[in-house]
Amino acid sequence: AQNLHTLWHPPQVLYLSVLVAFAACNAPPVPLDDIIIEKTFVPEQCGRAVKVGDYVRYHYNGMFPDGKKFDSSYDRGSTYNVYVGKKQLIEGMDRALVGMCVNERRLVKIPPQLAYGKQGYGDIIPPDSILHFDVLLLDVWNPEDGVQINTYYTPPICSRKVEVSDYVRYHYNGTLLDGTLFDSSHTRLRTYDTYVGIGWLIAGMDQGLLGMCVGERRIITMPPSLGYGENGDGSDIPGQASLVFDVVLLDLHNPRDSITVTNQQVPEPCTRKTVAGDFVRYHYNGSLLDGTFFDSSYSRNRTYDTYVGRGYVIAGMDEGLIGVCIGERRTITIPPHLAYGEEGTGIPGSAVLVFDVHIIDFHNPSDSTEITVTYKPEVCDKQTKKGDFVKYHYNASLMDGSPIDSTYNYGKTYNIVLGANQVVPGMEDGLKDMCVGERRHLVIPPHLGYGEMGVTDEVPGSAVLLFDIELMEVEEGLPEGYMFIWNEDVSPDLFTEMDVDQNKQVEPSEFTDYIMRQVTEGKGRLAPGFDPYRIIDNMFSNQDRNGDGKITEAEFKLKADEAAAHDEL
């Protein structure tokens, strides 16, 4: 399309036949033998010149040689529209228009024999008048014209082209052939969204969009027969106007489309794939089909966590996250009817979405701790059980390999009492029935780990945990329900031995000293892994039935004599 951003050239004078020379500037005018054409403006580029049989739209001012105006299309507010070379014009104008370019301006001088001759034209043009026309060509087309396409940018990758019945989103600038802007989607800050090839558009645009790739830019030029025809649009587009659309295609899909999965990078090995009902943690970058970014979990520095196959995410993502492995990367392209539909949600309506996804981990709420023995000593006389005091080393990480913690960094073991809720339930499971020197690999789901909340700055919420553990030492625990046991027979004078001052009451200090002496001498044993003084305080409280801070002989009982169990003697 031509526009007015062009350079002025010096006027050119074209003589189409022998011209009469003037003897001097003040000499009387000599009658013209033929038309004289003076090109007062020629555009830099001329994509097309008028030929006989073309239809043109132009503005003009008609004047006599003395400058007196006798007619003007400008005064009527509409162009003059006519076929060239079909005797619909005076002969001189028919000839003068041939070869003109859109936006070219000519001063045409026409002798009477090529104008209205000896008869003139009513009261407007006297007989034998020379006529001057200042002509500006605005449009030219031919009834044989079809849609003209000029692609000026093609993306390096084009995986799909527009076909009939596809739905597209595109931006455009619409101009007349002379460059006059009549409409633009850019000024509305919204794409034009429509089906192609089913009559929702003017015929020329329906044809011009076919075969386009997302990201492609093209100029689509169409004659009025494929645009708005003889009447125009009643507003900004005149009748019989050629139209020029500068189009960039942003989006493309078909209502029959399902999701597409591309660029898969599947780790080896892949021992498990997601199924409906699994809970997945993944990172993603979200963009539109033209590459426009709209969201990213990376920018929030946390994964997106959700159940899959249960409707918690858009349908296309629900489907695209089924059958993935931990560590897998894939691109999921989702048509709008499986995403945010015609309305969008902070996203343009009817937009195709592209997600580049990285699966960090997943689990199922029914999962238990997965235990793999990586080394077991040949001799294993004793296995860990509830109540045992165990010492072990561990390396902890997330499923993607991110380290969490390691006892090796501190140069000492981690020590707990099994069954005392001192570690997460999954670790309790993993340490049971283990031999000293044995090594295990544990996979702990979040509901047996740190749950939805995780540990601030250490363990993400809903994260699956990996532990490589090695049991270093075990101190056998006491029977369940006991905090202290005798290694020898119990003295029949136990109360008397405790009551050092023989006042028939056992003070807390007497009780503590006596129990610690039994432990030191090897006659009794406290439950390992706990503060011995807290255990003894608890034992004393259980014996002090009335809570007065002293134990009488009536209150004092061995565990075997108790009707109800207590963690005591």
VEXKOL-618258 format. One line per field, with one value per residue (C-alpha): residue number from 1; residue in three letters; x, y, z. Coordinates in nm, 2 decimals. Example, Ala and Ser with C-alpha at 12.3 -4.5 7.8 and 13.67 -1.06 7.14 Angstrom:
2
num: c(1, 2);
residu: c(ala, ser);
X: c(1.23, 1.37);
Y: c(-0.45, -0.11);
Z: c(0.78, 0.71);
***
This chain:
569
num: c(1, 2, 3, 4, 5, 6, 7, 8, 9, 10, 11, 12, 13, 14, 15, 16, 17, 18, 19, 20, 21, 22, 23, 24, 25, 26, 27, 28, 29, 30, 31, 32, 33, 34, 35, 36, 37, 38, 39, 40, 41, 42, 43, 44, 45, 46, 47, 48, 49, 50, 51, 52, 53, 54, 55, 56, 57, 58, 59, 60, 61, 62, 63, 64, 65, 66, 67, 68, 69, 70, 71, 72, 73, 74, 75, 76, 77, 78, 79, 80, 81, 82, 83, 84, 85, 86, 87, 88, 89, 90, 91, 92, 93, 94, 95, 96, 97, 98, 99, 100, 101, 102, 103, 104, 105, 106, 107, 108, 109, 110, 111, 112, 113, 114, 115, 116, 117, 118, 119, 120, 121, 122, 123, 124, 125, 126, 127, 128, 129, 130, 131, 132, 133, 134, 135, 136, 137, 138, 139, 140, 141, 142, 143, 144, 145, 146, 147, 148, 149, 150, 151, 152, 153, 154, 155, 156, 157, 158, 159, 160, 161, 162, 163, 164, 165, 166, 167, 168, 169, 170, 171, 172, 173, 174, 175, 176, 177, 178, 179, 180, 181, 182, 183, 184, 185, 186, 187, 188, 189, 190, 191, 192, 193, 194, 195, 196, 197, 198, 199, 200, 201, 202, 203, 204, 205, 206, 207, 208, 209, 210, 211, 212, 213, 214, 215, 216, 217, 218, 219, 220, 221, 222, 223, 224, 225, 226, 227, 228, 229, 230, 231, 232, 233, 234, 235, 236, 237, 238, 239, 240, 241, 242, 243, 244, 245, 246, 247, 248, 249, 250, 251, 252, 253, 254, 255, 256, 257, 258, 259, 260, 261, 262, 263, 264, 265, 266, 267, 268, 269, 270, 271, 272, 273, 274, 275, 276, 277, 278, 279, 280, 281, 282, 283, 284, 285, 286, 287, 288, 289, 290, 291, 292, 293, 294, 295, 296, 297, 298, 299, 300, 301, 302, 303, 304, 305, 306, 307, 308, 309, 310, 311, 312, 313, 314, 315, 316, 317, 318, 319, 320, 321, 322, 323, 324, 325, 326, 327, 328, 329, 330, 331, 332, 333, 334, 335, 336, 337, 338, 339, 340, 341, 342, 343, 344, 345, 346, 347, 348, 349, 350, 351, 352, 353, 354, 355, 356, 357, 358, 359, 360, 361, 362, 363, 364, 365, 366, 367, 368, 369, 370, 371, 372, 373, 374, 375, 376, 377, 378, 379, 380, 381, 382, 383, 384, 385, 386, 387, 388, 389, 390, 391, 392, 393, 394, 395, 396, 397, 398, 399, 400, 401, 402, 403, 404, 405, 406, 407, 408, 409, 410, 411, 412, 413, 414, 415, 416, 417, 418, 419, 420, 421, 422, 423, 424, 425, 426, 427, 428, 429, 430, 431, 432, 433, 434, 435, 436, 437, 438, 439, 440, 441, 442, 443, 444, 445, 446, 447, 448, 449, 450, 451, 452, 453, 454, 455, 456, 457, 458, 459, 460, 461, 462, 463, 464, 465, 466, 467, 468, 469, 470, 471, 472, 473, 474, 475, 476, 477, 478, 479, 480, 481, 482, 483, 484, 485, 486, 487, 488, 489, 490, 491, 492, 493, 494, 495, 496, 497, 498, 499, 500, 501, 502, 503, 504, 505, 506, 507, 508, 509, 510, 511, 512, 513, 514, 515, 516, 517, 518, 519, 520, 521, 522, 523, 524, 525, 526, 527, 528, 529, 530, 531, 532, 533, 534, 535, 536, 537, 538, 539, 540, 541, 542, 543, 544, 545, 546, 547, 548, 549, 550, 551, 552, 553, 554, 555, 556, 557, 558, 559, 560, 561, 562, 563, 564, 565, 566, 567, 568, 569);
residu: c(ala, gln, asn, leu, his, thr, leu, trp, his, pro, pro, gln, val, leu, tyr, leu, ser, val, leu, val, ala, phe, ala, ala, cys, asn, ala, pro, pro, val, pro, leu, asp, asp, ile, ile, ile, glu, lys, thr, phe, val, pro, glu, gln, cys, gly, arg, ala, val, lys, val, gly, asp, tyr, val, arg, tyr, his, tyr, asn, gly, met, phe, pro, asp, gly, lys, lys, phe, asp, ser, ser, tyr, asp, arg, gly, ser, thr, tyr, asn, val, tyr, val, gly, lys, lys, gln, leu, ile, glu, gly, met, asp, arg, ala, leu, val, gly, met, cys, val, asn, glu, arg, arg, leu, val, lys, ile, pro, pro, gln, leu, ala, tyr, gly, lys, gln, gly, tyr, gly, asp, ile, ile, pro, pro, asp, ser, ile, leu, his, phe, asp, val, leu, leu, leu, asp, val, trp, asn, pro, glu, asp, gly, val, gln, ile, asn, thr, tyr, tyr, thr, pro, pro, ile, cys, ser, arg, lys, val, glu, val, ser, asp, tyr, val, arg, tyr, his, tyr, asn, gly, thr, leu, leu, asp, gly, thr, leu, phe, asp, ser, ser, his, thr, arg, leu, arg, thr, tyr, asp, thr, tyr, val, gly, ile, gly, trp, leu, ile, ala, gly, met, asp, gln, gly, leu, leu, gly, met, cys, val, gly, glu, arg, arg, ile, ile, thr, met, pro, pro, ser, leu, gly, tyr, gly, glu, asn, gly, asp, gly, ser, asp, ile, pro, gly, gln, ala, ser, leu, val, phe, asp, val, val, leu, leu, asp, leu, his, asn, pro, arg, asp, ser, ile, thr, val, thr, asn, gln, gln, val, pro, glu, pro, cys, thr, arg, lys, thr, val, ala, gly, asp, phe, val, arg, tyr, his, tyr, asn, gly, ser, leu, leu, asp, gly, thr, phe, phe, asp, ser, ser, tyr, ser, arg, asn, arg, thr, tyr, asp, thr, tyr, val, gly, arg, gly, tyr, val, ile, ala, gly, met, asp, glu, gly, leu, ile, gly, val, cys, ile, gly, glu, arg, arg, thr, ile, thr, ile, pro, pro, his, leu, ala, tyr, gly, glu, glu, gly, thr, gly, ile, pro, gly, ser, ala, val, leu, val, phe, asp, val, his, ile, ile, asp, phe, his, asn, pro, ser, asp, ser, thr, glu, ile, thr, val, thr, tyr, lys, pro, glu, val, cys, asp, lys, gln, thr, lys, lys, gly, asp, phe, val, lys, tyr, his, tyr, asn, ala, ser, leu, met, asp, gly, ser, pro, ile, asp, ser, thr, tyr, asn, tyr, gly, lys, thr, tyr, asn, ile, val, leu, gly, ala, asn, gln, val, val, pro, gly, met, glu, asp, gly, leu, lys, asp, met, cys, val, gly, glu, arg, arg, his, leu, val, ile, pro, pro, his, leu, gly, tyr, gly, glu, met, gly, val, thr, asp, glu, val, pro, gly, ser, ala, val, leu, leu, phe, asp, ile, glu, leu, met, glu, val, glu, glu, gly, leu, pro, glu, gly, tyr, met, phe, ile, trp, asn, glu, asp, val, ser, pro, asp, leu, phe, thr, glu, met, asp, val, asp, gln, asn, lys, gln, val, glu, pro, ser, glu, phe, thr, asp, tyr, ile, met, arg, gln, val, thr, glu, gly, lys, gly, arg, leu, ala, pro, gly, phe, asp, pro, tyr, arg, ile, ile, asp, asn, met, phe, ser, asn, gln, asp, arg, asn, gly, asp, gly, lys, ile, thr, glu, ala, glu, phe, lys, leu, lys, ala, asp, glu, ala, ala, ala, his, asp, glu, leu);
X: c(0.00, 0.13, 0.12, 0.20, 0.54, 0.73, 0.96, 0.87, 1.02, 1.06, 0.76, 0.79, 0.63, 0.52, 0.42, 0.22, 0.24, 0.38, 0.34, 0.30, 0.59, 0.54, 0.74, 0.76, 0.61, 0.36, 0.27, -0.10, -0.18, -0.16, -0.43, -0.34, -0.31, -0.30, -0.31, -0.02, 0.06, 0.26, 0.35, 0.35, 0.40, 0.53, 0.55, 0.87, 0.72, 0.46, 0.33, 0.08, 0.00, -0.34, -0.42, -0.71, -1.00, -0.90, -1.14, -1.01, -1.10, -0.96, -1.00, -0.97, -1.01, -1.13, -1.02, -1.00, -0.65, -0.72, -0.75, -1.13, -1.27, -1.56, -1.58, -1.43, -1.48, -1.35, -1.64, -1.88, -1.69, -1.65, -1.40, -1.48, -1.51, -1.49, -1.35, -1.06, -1.06, -1.42, -1.54, -1.70, -1.48, -1.39, -1.12, -0.84, -0.90, -0.93, -0.58, -0.44, -0.52, -0.33, 0.00, -0.08, 0.02, -0.18, -0.09, 0.05, -0.07, -0.09, -0.19, -0.36, -0.43, -0.69, -0.76, -1.13, -1.13, -1.04, -1.29, -1.63, -1.54, -1.74, -2.06, -1.92, -2.12, -2.43, -2.36, -2.06, -1.80, -1.81, -1.74, -1.38, -1.26, -0.92, -0.96, -0.71, -0.75, -0.55, -0.58, -0.49, -0.52, -0.64, -0.73, -0.70, -0.82, -0.94, -1.25, -1.01, -0.82, -0.81, -0.66, -0.29, -0.07, 0.28, 0.44, 0.72, 0.80, 0.79, 0.89, 1.17, 0.95, 0.60, 0.44, 0.09, -0.09, -0.44, -0.70, -1.07, -1.27, -0.97, -1.02, -0.76, -0.65, -0.47, -0.38, -0.42, -0.40, -0.66, -0.59, -0.72, -0.48, -0.36, -0.25, -0.55, -0.61, -0.97, -0.93, -0.68, -0.70, -0.38, -0.56, -0.83, -0.55, -0.74, -0.69, -0.96, -1.08, -1.28, -1.33, -1.17, -1.32, -1.68, -1.81, -1.75, -1.52, -1.52, -1.42, -1.08, -0.98, -1.12, -0.89, -0.59, -0.56, -0.54, -0.19, -0.06, 0.17, 0.16, 0.40, 0.38, 0.32, 0.17, 0.00, -0.34, -0.47, -0.82, -1.05, -1.39, -1.56, -1.39, -1.42, -1.71, -1.82, -2.00, -2.14, -1.85, -1.91, -2.12, -1.86, -1.48, -1.46, -1.58, -1.77, -1.56, -1.25, -0.95, -0.85, -0.51, -0.46, -0.12, -0.18, 0.02, -0.12, -0.09, -0.29, -0.45, -0.65, -0.94, -1.24, -1.16, -0.81, -0.69, -0.38, -0.04, 0.27, 0.61, 0.97, 0.96, 1.27, 1.22, 1.48, 1.61, 1.51, 1.14, 1.00, 0.67, 0.43, 0.15, -0.20, -0.53, -0.54, -0.17, -0.05, 0.21, 0.47, 0.59, 0.75, 0.62, 0.65, 0.32, 0.31, 0.07, 0.12, 0.31, 0.55, 0.40, 0.48, 0.19, 0.30, 0.57, 0.61, 0.98, 0.91, 0.74, 1.02, 0.79, 0.63, 0.27, 0.12, -0.20, -0.39, -0.42, -0.71, -0.95, -1.05, -0.83, -0.66, -0.77, -0.88, -0.58, -0.33, -0.52, -0.47, -0.12, 0.02, -0.10, 0.17, 0.47, 0.79, 0.97, 1.23, 1.05, 1.02, 0.75, 0.57, 0.19, -0.01, -0.37, -0.65, -0.88, -1.18, -0.96, -0.81, -0.98, -1.23, -1.37, -1.35, -1.00, -0.89, -0.62, -0.54, -0.69, -1.01, -0.99, -0.61, -0.41, -0.18, 0.17, 0.32, 0.68, 0.66, 0.92, 0.80, 0.97, 0.79, 0.46, 0.30, -0.04, -0.22, -0.23, 0.15, 0.35, 0.72, 0.92, 1.21, 1.50, 1.78, 2.11, 2.34, 2.28, 2.56, 2.60, 2.55, 2.24, 2.16, 1.93, 1.69, 1.55, 1.21, 0.99, 1.16, 1.52, 1.76, 1.91, 2.20, 2.22, 2.36, 2.16, 2.17, 1.84, 1.73, 1.43, 1.31, 1.49, 1.82, 1.82, 2.00, 1.82, 2.05, 2.32, 2.45, 2.79, 2.81, 2.80, 3.03, 2.79, 2.49, 2.12, 1.99, 1.62, 1.40, 1.20, 0.82, 0.86, 0.75, 1.09, 1.11, 0.85, 0.64, 0.81, 1.15, 1.00, 0.89, 1.23, 1.43, 1.22, 1.37, 1.71, 2.05, 2.36, 2.56, 2.26, 2.20, 1.86, 1.71, 1.38, 1.12, 0.88, 0.56, 0.47, 0.18, 0.45, 0.70, 0.65, 0.31, 0.16, 0.35, 0.70, 0.98, 1.04, 1.35, 1.43, 1.16, 0.89, 0.53, 0.40, 0.75, 0.85, 1.17, 1.46, 1.68, 1.99, 2.04, 2.30, 2.24, 2.55, 2.44, 2.15, 2.08, 1.80, 1.49, 1.27, 0.95, 0.66, 0.51, 0.83, 1.07, 1.28, 1.34, 1.54, 1.83, 1.82, 1.56, 1.39, 1.48, 1.19, 1.29, 1.28, 1.09, 1.30, 1.62, 1.49, 1.38, 1.73, 1.62, 1.37, 1.09, 0.84, 0.84, 1.05, 1.15, 1.22, 1.59, 1.59, 1.40, 1.63, 1.95, 1.83, 1.73, 2.05, 2.25, 2.08, 2.15, 2.52, 2.57, 2.40, 2.11, 1.85, 1.82, 1.63, 1.47, 1.75, 1.74, 1.56, 1.67, 1.71, 1.61, 1.29, 1.21, 1.27, 1.06, 0.78, 0.82, 0.81, 0.49, 0.32, 0.41, 0.30, -0.07, -0.20, 0.05, 0.19, 0.55, 0.62, 0.57, 0.44, 0.47, 0.09, 0.13, 0.44, 0.38, 0.58, 0.45, 0.35, 0.12, -0.05, -0.40, -0.33, -0.01, 0.23, 0.58, 0.73, 0.88);
Y: c(0.00, 0.35, 0.63, 1.00, 0.94, 1.00, 1.26, 1.54, 1.53, 1.83, 1.87, 1.68, 1.78, 1.50, 1.59, 1.32, 1.48, 1.78, 2.08, 2.44, 2.65, 2.99, 3.27, 3.46, 3.45, 3.73, 3.59, 3.51, 3.14, 2.91, 2.65, 2.29, 2.01, 1.73, 1.69, 1.81, 1.62, 1.78, 1.54, 1.75, 1.46, 1.10, 0.86, 0.68, 0.34, 0.25, -0.10, -0.06, 0.19, 0.25, 0.05, 0.07, -0.13, -0.05, 0.11, 0.42, 0.65, 1.00, 1.35, 1.65, 2.02, 2.14, 2.49, 2.71, 2.84, 3.16, 2.96, 2.99, 2.67, 2.51, 2.17, 1.98, 1.64, 1.78, 2.01, 1.71, 1.53, 1.21, 1.08, 1.04, 0.67, 0.53, 0.28, 0.41, 0.37, 0.28, 0.62, 0.70, 1.01, 1.29, 1.15, 1.37, 1.25, 0.89, 0.92, 1.13, 0.87, 0.59, 0.52, 0.70, 0.55, 0.56, 0.89, 1.04, 1.39, 1.54, 1.87, 1.78, 2.03, 1.92, 2.09, 2.14, 1.87, 1.61, 1.77, 1.93, 2.07, 2.34, 2.25, 2.31, 2.18, 2.39, 2.70, 2.55, 2.51, 2.74, 2.61, 2.55, 2.57, 2.44, 2.26, 2.21, 1.92, 1.89, 1.51, 1.29, 0.92, 0.73, 0.38, 0.15, -0.20, -0.43, -0.66, -0.95, -0.88, -1.13, -1.12, -1.02, -1.15, -1.01, -1.20, -0.99, -1.20, -1.58, -1.73, -1.98, -2.26, -2.31, -2.63, -2.54, -2.32, -2.17, -2.39, -2.35, -2.37, -2.28, -2.01, -1.73, -1.44, -1.16, -0.79, -0.57, -0.22, -0.16, 0.11, 0.23, 0.19, 0.55, 0.47, 0.62, 0.43, 0.33, 0.07, -0.10, -0.37, -0.23, 0.09, -0.11, -0.31, -0.63, -0.89, -0.97, -1.32, -1.52, -1.84, -1.85, -1.96, -2.00, -1.65, -1.47, -1.23, -1.04, -1.27, -1.12, -1.16, -1.51, -1.60, -1.39, -1.56, -1.91, -2.06, -1.82, -1.94, -1.80, -1.51, -1.45, -1.10, -1.03, -0.75, -0.86, -0.64, -0.70, -0.53, -0.40, -0.70, -0.91, -0.62, -0.39, -0.35, -0.06, 0.08, 0.06, 0.01, 0.33, 0.50, 0.49, 0.28, 0.44, 0.25, 0.07, 0.10, -0.14, -0.25, -0.32, -0.51, -0.54, -0.86, -1.04, -1.38, -1.44, -1.76, -2.05, -2.35, -2.57, -2.66, -3.02, -2.98, -3.17, -3.10, -3.16, -3.28, -3.20, -3.16, -3.44, -3.51, -3.83, -3.93, -4.28, -4.48, -4.39, -4.63, -4.46, -4.24, -4.02, -4.14, -3.97, -3.89, -3.83, -3.51, -3.34, -3.07, -2.90, -2.58, -2.42, -2.12, -2.02, -1.83, -1.76, -1.92, -1.62, -1.65, -1.38, -1.47, -1.46, -1.66, -1.86, -2.06, -1.99, -1.62, -1.70, -1.94, -2.22, -2.51, -2.54, -2.82, -3.00, -3.32, -3.44, -3.59, -3.45, -3.11, -2.90, -2.74, -2.65, -2.96, -2.95, -2.94, -3.22, -3.43, -3.32, -3.41, -3.77, -4.02, -3.81, -3.92, -3.74, -3.51, -3.51, -3.20, -3.15, -2.87, -2.89, -2.69, -2.64, -2.51, -2.25, -2.49, -2.70, -2.39, -2.05, -2.04, -1.74, -1.51, -1.59, -1.52, -1.26, -1.41, -1.31, -1.48, -1.78, -1.80, -2.11, -2.17, -2.32, -2.46, -2.57, -2.80, -2.97, -3.24, -3.21, -3.49, -3.66, -3.90, -4.06, -4.01, -4.39, -4.42, -4.56, -4.53, -4.70, -4.89, -5.03, -5.21, -5.11, -5.30, -5.56, -5.72, -6.09, -6.11, -5.95, -6.08, -5.80, -5.58, -5.24, -5.22, -4.97, -4.82, -4.88, -4.59, -4.57, -4.37, -4.33, -4.12, -3.98, -3.78, -3.61, -3.47, -3.39, -3.60, -3.36, -3.41, -3.09, -3.15, -3.09, -3.20, -3.45, -3.57, -3.62, -3.24, -3.22, -3.52, -3.69, -3.93, -3.84, -4.01, -4.10, -4.34, -4.54, -4.50, -4.18, -3.95, -3.78, -3.80, -3.80, -4.11, -4.22, -4.22, -4.43, -4.68, -4.68, -4.75, -5.05, -5.40, -5.27, -5.41, -5.22, -5.15, -5.18, -4.92, -4.82, -4.58, -4.43, -4.25, -4.08, -3.92, -3.58, -3.71, -3.93, -3.64, -3.27, -3.24, -2.95, -2.69, -2.83, -2.67, -2.30, -2.24, -2.61, -2.84, -2.73, -2.80, -3.14, -3.25, -3.62, -3.68, -3.91, -4.04, -4.26, -4.39, -4.61, -4.75, -4.70, -4.81, -4.95, -4.94, -5.18, -5.02, -5.13, -5.33, -5.11, -4.92, -4.92, -4.64, -4.83, -5.21, -5.41, -5.62, -5.82, -5.94, -5.66, -5.61, -5.69, -5.39, -5.14, -4.87, -4.89, -4.87, -4.55, -4.40, -4.30, -4.08, -4.34, -4.09, -4.33, -4.10, -4.09, -3.75, -3.67, -3.64, -3.98, -4.13, -3.98, -4.08, -4.44, -4.49, -4.34, -4.56, -4.87, -4.76, -4.68, -5.02, -5.20, -5.32, -5.13, -4.96, -4.65, -4.62, -4.50, -4.18, -3.97, -3.73, -3.97, -3.70, -3.63, -4.00, -4.03, -3.72, -3.89, -4.21, -4.02, -3.84, -4.17, -4.31, -3.99, -4.07, -3.77, -3.53, -3.39, -3.43, -3.73, -4.11, -4.30, -4.68, -4.71, -4.52, -4.71, -5.00, -5.20, -5.21, -5.57, -5.47, -5.19, -5.24, -4.98, -4.95, -4.67, -4.59, -4.66, -4.92);
Z: c(0.00, -0.09, 0.17, 0.18, 0.34, 0.02, -0.13, -0.36, -0.71, -0.94, -1.17, -1.49, -1.81, -2.05, -2.40, -2.56, -2.91, -3.08, -2.84, -2.94, -2.83, -2.68, -2.83, -2.50, -2.16, -2.24, -2.58, -2.63, -2.56, -2.85, -2.89, -2.76, -3.00, -2.73, -2.36, -2.15, -1.83, -1.55, -1.27, -0.96, -0.72, -0.78, -0.49, -0.43, -0.49, -0.75, -0.70, -0.98, -1.26, -1.41, -1.73, -1.97, -1.81, -1.45, -1.21, -1.03, -0.75, -0.76, -0.64, -0.87, -0.90, -1.25, -1.36, -1.66, -1.77, -1.58, -1.26, -1.22, -1.08, -1.25, -1.06, -0.77, -0.62, -0.29, -0.27, -0.31, -0.03, -0.24, -0.49, -0.86, -0.94, -1.29, -1.53, -1.74, -2.12, -2.15, -2.27, -1.94, -1.93, -2.17, -2.39, -2.25, -1.90, -2.01, -2.16, -1.88, -1.61, -1.78, -1.61, -1.28, -0.95, -0.63, -0.45, -0.77, -0.85, -1.20, -1.35, -1.67, -1.95, -2.20, -2.53, -2.62, -2.90, -2.62, -2.38, -2.45, -2.79, -2.96, -2.77, -2.43, -2.13, -2.05, -1.86, -1.69, -1.97, -2.27, -2.62, -2.72, -2.36, -2.25, -1.92, -1.64, -1.39, -1.07, -1.02, -0.71, -0.76, -0.45, -0.57, -0.86, -0.92, -1.19, -1.20, -1.26, -0.94, -0.66, -0.31, -0.32, -0.04, 0.04, 0.33, 0.48, 0.78, 0.82, 1.16, 1.14, 1.28, 1.14, 1.28, 1.16, 0.91, 0.91, 0.74, 0.68, 1.01, 1.22, 1.49, 1.48, 1.69, 1.50, 1.51, 1.20, 1.06, 0.79, 0.54, 0.20, -0.09, -0.05, 0.31, 0.49, 0.82, 0.87, 1.15, 1.38, 1.64, 1.80, 1.89, 2.07, 2.25, 2.16, 1.89, 1.63, 1.70, 1.45, 1.25, 0.91, 0.58, 0.70, 0.61, 0.94, 0.76, 0.43, 0.15, 0.09, 0.46, 0.47, 0.17, 0.29, 0.63, 0.49, 0.51, 0.77, 1.05, 1.41, 1.42, 1.04, 0.91, 0.57, 0.37, 0.23, -0.05, -0.18, -0.44, -0.32, -0.46, -0.19, 0.07, 0.13, -0.24, -0.39, -0.07, 0.16, 0.53, 0.56, 0.78, 0.72, 0.41, 0.09, -0.17, -0.44, -0.22, -0.23, 0.12, 0.26, 0.58, 0.76, 0.97, 1.23, 1.34, 1.71, 1.77, 1.59, 1.69, 1.58, 1.80, 1.74, 1.88, 2.19, 2.38, 2.22, 2.41, 2.26, 2.36, 2.60, 2.80, 3.00, 3.26, 3.28, 3.46, 3.50, 3.76, 3.80, 3.61, 3.73, 3.74, 3.82, 4.19, 4.23, 4.39, 4.17, 4.23, 3.92, 3.78, 3.47, 3.23, 3.07, 2.74, 2.46, 2.12, 1.99, 2.28, 2.50, 2.86, 3.11, 3.42, 3.58, 3.90, 3.89, 3.94, 4.26, 4.36, 4.45, 4.26, 4.17, 4.37, 4.28, 4.24, 3.88, 3.71, 3.97, 3.81, 4.03, 3.73, 3.37, 3.18, 2.94, 3.22, 3.40, 3.09, 3.02, 3.36, 3.34, 3.25, 3.35, 3.53, 3.81, 3.65, 3.31, 3.11, 2.84, 2.65, 2.68, 2.43, 2.53, 2.31, 2.47, 2.51, 2.74, 2.91, 3.00, 2.71, 2.53, 2.83, 2.96, 3.31, 3.31, 2.97, 2.64, 2.55, 2.31, 2.37, 2.31, 2.61, 2.60, 2.93, 2.96, 3.25, 3.48, 3.71, 4.05, 4.24, 4.29, 4.53, 4.60, 4.94, 4.97, 4.94, 5.24, 5.30, 5.04, 5.19, 4.98, 5.16, 4.99, 5.23, 5.50, 5.71, 5.71, 6.09, 6.22, 6.57, 6.67, 6.49, 6.60, 6.77, 6.94, 7.24, 7.12, 7.13, 6.78, 6.64, 6.27, 5.99, 5.70, 5.38, 5.30, 4.97, 4.76, 4.46, 4.22, 4.40, 4.59, 4.92, 5.25, 5.53, 5.62, 5.96, 5.80, 5.78, 6.16, 6.23, 6.46, 6.44, 6.48, 6.79, 6.87, 7.06, 6.82, 6.87, 7.07, 6.79, 6.78, 6.39, 6.11, 6.08, 5.76, 5.93, 6.22, 5.96, 5.78, 6.10, 6.22, 6.21, 6.11, 6.19, 6.30, 5.99, 5.76, 5.50, 5.35, 5.09, 5.20, 4.99, 5.23, 5.10, 5.25, 5.46, 5.64, 5.62, 5.68, 5.52, 5.33, 5.53, 5.50, 5.70, 5.64, 5.41, 5.42, 5.30, 5.06, 5.14, 5.01, 4.92, 4.89, 5.09, 5.01, 5.29, 5.27, 5.62, 5.80, 6.14, 6.36, 6.71, 6.90, 7.28, 7.35, 7.49, 7.78, 7.75, 7.64, 7.93, 8.14, 8.20, 8.45, 8.50, 8.75, 8.63, 8.95, 9.20, 9.37, 9.74, 9.97, 10.19, 9.89, 10.07, 10.38, 10.17, 10.00, 10.33, 10.44, 10.73, 10.85, 10.88, 10.71, 10.40, 10.09, 9.98, 9.61, 9.67, 9.84, 9.56, 9.29, 9.47, 9.52, 9.15, 9.02, 9.25, 9.12, 8.76, 8.84, 9.02, 8.73, 8.94, 8.73, 8.40, 8.28, 7.94, 7.70, 7.50, 7.76, 8.04, 8.34, 8.59, 8.40, 8.40, 8.77, 8.84, 8.64, 8.84, 9.17, 9.07, 8.98, 9.33, 9.51, 9.50, 9.69, 9.53, 9.86, 9.74, 9.96, 9.92, 10.21, 10.25, 10.18, 9.85, 9.74, 9.50, 9.25, 8.89, 8.93, 9.21, 9.01, 8.88, 8.60, 8.41, 8.50, 8.37, 8.71, 8.94);
***
